[in-house]
Amino acid sequence: MPLKESDKRFWNRVNELARQNLPKATYDYFIAPAKLISVSGNKAKILINSDMHKDFLKRQTDLFNTASLEVYGDVLTIKILSDADMSDADRKEMNRSIETRTETPDNFSETILEPVRTNLQKKYSFDNFVAGDQNRMTLAAALTITDSPGDLYNPLFIFGNSGLGKTHLLHAIGNEFLKKHPRSRLIYVSSEAFVTDYVNASRKKQMDSFVEKYRNLDLLLLDDVQFFSDKEGTKNEFFQTFNALHEKGAQIVLTSDRPPSELNNLEERLVSRFSWGLTTNITIPDFETRMAILMNKAEKTGLNFPDETISYIASQINSNVRELEGALNQVEFLAKMEKNSTVEISTAEKAIENLRSSNSHSRKNNLNITKIKDEVSKYFHLPVADLSGPKRIKEIAYARQVAMFLIRDLLATSLPAIGQEFGKRDHTTVMYAVRVITDKLKNDNETQRDVDNLKRKLEG
């Protein structure tokens, strides 16, 4: 039977509430295409486009309950149907009903939002992200939120050292999200860019534009959130933005070089919100994953890389994906310079040796042992003298080993020479220290983070 006036008022009210409480793109994608088939007794039937829409609509009980209480004085039972769910009786009922497209209330003025620049890089996708067994949980979570945004994993907090693929994943999430929700509003932004936007908006008295830009999103992809640590005004503004997006059901994805519990310079109220959803990490790829990454990249070079050459490169670079790709680029460059269509191990050996010599020379021009020891002592809050002294307290011994490793790695200083710099220690002691840190870098997140942070400070 045709819809009654009360039924149309109910459906208009559902849409009005949805416009007020959901991001525009979310409303346009999930709510606007839905149609009210019928209201009979205390049950309403709603037709939606796909099963994915069904999951979203089922979570909007507040909208339906509020609208039904206002119009009917009672809560309706909502049955949500996709086209595949429709019985012949349902189709006849729908054909008999009048057109039920939403009528915009006279007093409703739709806000027209400025187009938003996504900042996404198309080259990053899930297809070219190689995840080993240790990172499959992170990849699965990233894929899940593109299907069910704002649901289970909100926010999704991804942490790990630089060069391991966090930024790649953020762009991949954004690109996949746009494929599935083409009318959505989303932004990829680094924390530095967010700070710059905030400062410029404050200085030019354009905070309304800033708020409109960031609080009307369906997906916020924020990179390197740890850099908010000493930005008081930005931290407060991001806190408000986070709350506004989360309350609307917009998806938030954050990355950092450490888990929320270790972001000591951020306010507790902000850190606690980072833990509301799912926290997952990206770790250094194991040997098999490094092989897979190199094979994936090598296919695009137009050269023939035998398995033994790929294996050699993977065995020589075990720090992060960025350096792994950089090494492959060097090998590719040398092979093409020598006009070799097949890349033998000898070419890879020469390219990697050239790369190491170049890096060592560059670092030597800017670094010295004293600077490394000073930076390590500041990082671990220890007197410089303790690094060379006789104390063997666990914290001091660890810092000393890290310093020895960095001097060996960044300056290629001989073992005896390093030993002389640390209280005339024997070269075997230095060798042991370097080996300990090298082993820890394979599977210890804390050591990975310490070394990576120190390298950034020393090479920055």
C-alpha positions, 0 to 999 in steps of 0.5 A: 500500500502507498506510504502514509504521510506519517511514513514519509515524515519518518523517512524525511526525519531519518535523512535529516538526522543523518545529514546533521550527524554524519559526514556529507560523503558518508550520507551521500554514499550510504543513506541517500540511495536508501528507500523506504519500502513500507511501514506496517505495524511496528516494522519498517522495511528499507531497501539499500544498494548492497550488502556493504550498505546493510552493515552500515545501516544496521549500526544507525539504530539511533537515527531510526529510533529517534525518528520513529519515536518523534513521529510514531511515539514508538520504536520501530523494528527496522528490516534492511534489504538489499535487492538480492533479499527482496521477495516477490511480495516485497517487490509488489509492495514497493511497486505499490508504494509512492515515490519515497525519495527524500523531501528536503525540509524547507528549513534545511540548508545543505552546507556546500563544502569546498573540494578537498585535496587528498595528497594521495600518491597513486603509486602506492597500493595494496598490490605493491605492498609486500607484507611478510608473516610478521606484518600480515595483521597490519595489512589485514587491518588496513584492508578491513577499514576500507570495507568497514570504515569507522567500525572495528578499528577506529582509530587504526594506529600503526607504529614502526621505524622509518623506512618500513612502509607506514607511509606506503600503507597510508596511501594504499588505504586512501587509494583503496578507500576512494575506489570503494567510496568514490564520493568520500572526503579524505586527506593524507597529511603529515603531522608537520603539514598539519602543524603548518596548516594550523599555524597559517590558519591561526595567523591569518584568522582563517580557523573556520576554513581549517575546521571545515577542512579537517572535521568534515572528512570521512577518512583522515590519514595522519603520518608521524603523529609523534612530531606533535609532542612539543606543539601545544596549540596543535595538540589541542586542535588535533584533540578536538578534530579527533573527537569530532571525526570519531563521534561522526564515525569517520575513520582515522588512521595514525602512524608513529615511530613508537606505540601510543604508550611510549608517546611520553610528550603527548597529553594522556587524554590524546594518547588514550584515544589513540588506543581506542581502536587497534594498535599494530606495528610494522617490523623489519622484513625478514629475509624471505620478505626482503627477497619478495620485495626485491623480486617485485621491484626487479620485475619493473626494471626490464633486467633479468635478476637471477635468484642468486643475485636477489638473494645476495642483495637481500642478505646484504641489506637488512635494515629497512625497505627504503634502503633495500630499494635504494640498493636495488636502484644502485644495482640497476643503475650499474647494470645498465651503465655496463649494458648488462641485461642479466644482473650477476652477483658480481655487479651487485657486489660492486654496486653495494660496495660503491653505495657503502663507500659513498655513504661512508664518505658522505658521513665522514664529512659531517660526522666524527666519533665525538659527535656520535658519542655526544648524541648517544649520551644525550639520547640515553641521558647519560654523561659522556664519560660513562660511555668510556668508563668502567661501569657495567650497569645494564643501561650504560652497557647498552648505550655503549654498545649502541655507540660502538655500533654506530661508529662502526656502521656510520664511519667504518672505523676499525675495531681497534680504533673504536676500542681506544675511544672507549677506555682502551678496550680490546677490539674483541669487546667492540666486535662483540658489541657490534654483533649484539646490536646487529642481532637485536636489530633483527627482532627487537623493536626497542633497539630498532627504534633507538638506532633509527632515531639516532641515525636520523639525528646524526644524519639529519 
